[in-house]
Amino acid sequence: MGQRLLPYATRIHELLAEAQRAVRDETTPSGELRVGSLEDDGGTSFAAYSDDLHAPLPDVDLQIETGPTEAMIDGVLERRLDGAFVSGRSRIRISSWCRWLKKNWCW
């Protein structure tokens, strides 16, 4: 059994090393960062932090989208947003989350 798995382990090891090299090669973060925020936060407190982010990371183009919690969660799940700040308990059901993970991330 071990001999059959060895080629896969070797490939995984090589891909991991390649991924680590790719991350290390980027010395300065750059590109678009799409963040979702609640409507109440987006126009006030979160906007103040965007200046703090831009100063040390001038090559990062911060895009802020505001909306209700469900819209922010949908944005992340649909990959329109890289991350989001949300509030409280979401009405998203665990079973639908598991189905989404299985469909999009499991092979």
CORGI-V627118 format. One record per run of one state. SS is the DSSP state (hx for helix, st for strand, lp for the rest). FROM is the first residue (numbers start at 1). TO is the last residue. If there is no record, write none. Layout:
{{SS FROM TO} {SS FROM TO}}
This chain:
{{lp 1 1} {hx 2 25} {lp 26 30} {st 31 38} {hx 39 42} {lp 43 44} {hx 45 56} {lp 57 59} {st 60 67} {lp 68 68} {hx 69 77} {lp 78 82} {st 83 84} {lp 85 93} {hx 94 105} {lp 106 107}}
